[in-house]
Amino acid sequence: MKKLWLALAITLGALSAPSYCDLQDARPAAVAAEKRVTFEHRAFSALLERHVHGELVNYTGLMRDRGMLDMYAKSVATVTPADMDKWDREERMAFWINVYNAYTLQLILDHYDAGKGKYLDSIMAISNGNKNAWNLAIIPMPAFHPDGKEENLTLDQIENKILRPQFGEPRIHVAVNCASVGCPPLRGEAFSGANLEKQLAEQMKGFMAQPSRNVFEKNVNKVELSNIFDWYGDDFKTEATDAEPATDLRDYLIANGPTLAGVSAKDRAWIRDAHLSFGEYDWNLNDYRP
């Protein structure tokens, strides 16, 4: 009965909530007239809270709530460029991260159950002709097509043509989820503009501290990173300005590395001269099947 009420609450929330709403800014009265325009992601948050278990996703459970996931996916697809023009930078970034993650979950569910007890074992197994999972035009939001075409968007376009160039935020790589064990874990809640900085900081801190993905061993002068830092290494660099020198990936690790196993927050300068390598990426599906 409890599960039934939860499912009903999620459904009613998705049906009754507007596509976006004005939320009163919780600041002093002198500036309270300002409002933050947001998109409503509560239905997606409820699904994630229910089906994300640590670093894994209960896809069999999510299959039972497929209608609610589809309803949320349809709601994000109603957003227009005019709607988005009302949002601030954080709201837009959170929106696109959630769109990416929701449609990735949809894609996995589309291919998850092959019948006779056989389940999808990797997103890499999904393809159509010469197009892999990230190049399938599955997101019905042609008004945002980066090349101005009247075509659905792909996951690759959201990541590499919208999120990366528009926001220049390297932490999006620990927020978007590729449904794989090697990927930074899917967060158990939707991202929101109001909480985005806190959420991204937590995602990066947690990812850095996972020895299955990133190894920092000061005693042997060794750093072995996830391939994400190899594939998107340039995103973790900055160009020199009049006020600041250029920085590279090692600078980013020194500033943001974990505090564990000989890596103290006060002493990460050793990373500058450490042997740096990248581990094997685990493409197995991040599937939770009790």
N, C-alpha and C positions, 0 to 999 in steps of 0.2 A: 504493500500500500504506500509506503514511504517513497519508493521509486516511482510509483504512478503519479503521486503528487508532484514530485520533482520534475518529471517529464511534462506534466500538465503546466506547471509554473513556467518552465522554459518556453513551451509552445505559446502560451498566452502572452508571455513577455515579448516574444518575437513578433507576434501578431499585432499587439497593441502599441508597441513602441514606434515612434516616428523614425524615419530614416536618419535624421539627425535632429539634435535638440540644443537649445540654449541652456547652459548651466551657469548659475550665478557664481561669479568669481569670489572666492572666500578671502577677500582682502578688506582693508579698512573701508568705512563708509565713503570716504572721500573719492575712492576709485571704484566703488562697488557697482557703479553704473556700467562699467565695462563687462562684457560677457564673453565667455569662451564658447564658440560654436563647435559642437562635437558630433561624432557619429556614435550610435548606440551599439556597443559590442557585448552587452550583458549575456545575450543568448549564447554567443560563442564562448564566453568565459565559463558559463555553466557547463557546457559540453566538455571543455578542456579539464575543468576541475573534476569532472566525473570520470573521465576516461584516460587521463595522463597519470601514470603510476611511476613516480621517480623519473628515470631516464627512458621509460618505455610507454607505448600507447596500447590500450586495450582495443584493438580494431574489431574484435568480435562483438564487444559491447557497443562500440560506436556504430556498428552496422545496424543494431537495433534502434539507434537514435538517428538513422540516416535522414529521415524526414526533417528533423530539426536542423541538421547540418546543411541540407539543401536549402531550407528556408532562409538561413543566414546568408548562404552564398548568393541567393537570389536578391536579398536585400542590399548587399554591397554593390551588386551589378546595377542597381537603380541610381547610383550616385552619378551626377553629371559634373563636368568641369566647373559649371557655375556654382554648384554646391561646394566643391572643394576650394574654390576661390575664397570662401568665407572662413576657411580653417587656417590655423597657424601652422608653422613648420612641423611641430611635434605631432599635431593631430593628423596631418597628411602622412607623415612617416609611419605612425602607428597603424593607420588605416591600411597602407600598402603591405606592411608586414603581416597583418591579420588576413588580408586577401590572399597573399602568397600561401600562408599556412593552411587556411581553410580549403583552398582549391587543391593543395597537395594532399590533404586528407581525403577529399572527394576522389581524387585520382587513384589513390591507394585502394579505397573501397570499391571503385569500379572494377578493379582487377584482383581483389583480395581473395575471394573464394572461387577456386577453380573447380570445386566439387570433389566428391569422393575423398574428403579429408585432406585434399591438397590445397595449400595456401600459398599466396605470393611470398617469396623469400627475399626479394630485393626490388627496389624501385628501378634498378638497372634492367630488369626483365621487361619493363613496360616500353613498348615502342609501336610505331605505326610506319611501316616502310622504312625510310632512312631517317625518321624523326624519333629522338628519344623522349623520355618523359618531360624534359624541360622545354622541348620545342613543339609540343602539341598545343594547338590553339584552343584551349579549354575554358578561357575566362571571357565571358560575353560583355566586354567593356570596350567596344571599338572606338568610342569617343576619346579614349586615352592612348590609342595606338601611337607608339613613338615615331612611326614613319608616316602618320596621317592616313593610313589605309583603313578601309571599312572591314576590318577583320578582328576576330577575337584576339585577346592577348595570350601570350605564353608565360610560363613561370620564368623562363630565361629573360624575357623582356621586362618583367616586373623587377627582377633583381638587377639586371645589367643595363637597362635603358631608362629605368625610373628611379629605383632606390639609390643605386650607387652614384650616378651622375648628379641627381637632383639634391641629394642631402650630404654627400661626402662624409658619411658617418661609418667608420670601419666596424662598429659594433653591430651593424645590421647582420653581419655574418654569424653572430651567435644568437640572432633573433629569428631569422628565417630558418625553417627546418626542412631537411631533405629526406625525412622518413628513414634515416639510416642510423645504425649504431654509432658510427664514427662522427656523426653530425652533433653539434651542440644540442642538448636535449630540448625538446619542445616544452615551452613554458606552460605550466598548468593554469594559465589564465590568459585572456586576451591582452594585448598591449593597448595602452590608452595615452592620449596626449598629455594628460595631467600627470601621469606617473611614469612617463617614458624614460626620463633620465635615470630614475631609481631602478626601473626594470632592466634597462640596458646595462647599467653598472653591475647589477646582481648577476645577469647572464654572463658577462665577461669574467667576473670574479670567479663564479662557479666553474666555468669552462676552463680557465687557466689552472684551477686547482685540481682538476681531474687527471690523476696520473695515467689513466688509460688512454688519454688523448694528448697530454702535454707533460713531459718529464723534465724537471729541473734538478740536477744533481751537482751541487757546488763542489763536493769532495772529489769528484772526478772531472770537473770543469766541462760538464755535458748538458746540453739542452736539446731535447728532441720534441718537435712540435707537430701538431696536427697539420695535415696537408692544406688546410684552410689558409694557414699563414704563408704557405708556398704559392698556392693558386692566386691569392688576393694580396700578396705581399705589398704591392704598391699602395694599397689602400691604407696601410699602416705607416706610411711615410708622409712627411710634410716638406713642402718647398721652403727655401730660405726667404725670409722677409727682412725689412729694415730693422725690425725689433727682435726677431728670433732666427737662430740658425736652422738649417735643414735638419730633419731627423729621419732615422731609418727604423727598420723593424726592431733592431736591438735596442734602440732608444725607447721604443714603445714597450718592449718587454721589461726593461729596467724600471720604467715608470709604472707599469701595470701588472707586473708579474705577481705570482702568488706568494703567500707567506706559509711555507711548509718545507719540511725535509731539507733544512740547511739554507733555505731562501728566506732571509728576513726582509721585512719591509724597509729597514734602514740600510741594508747592504745587498744591493743587487748589481753593483757596478761590475762584478766578476763576469756577468753575462756578456759584457762588451767583448771579451776575448775567449769566450767559451766555444767549444766545438758545437756547431749548430747543424742539425739534420732534421729530416721530416720522416715521420713514421708511416706505416701502412694504413690506408683508410679502410675502415670496415663498412662495406656497403650492405651488410645484412639488414633486413627490415627491423626497425626498432619496435618489434612486436611483443606485446605482453600477453601470453596465453597461460593462465594459471594451470 
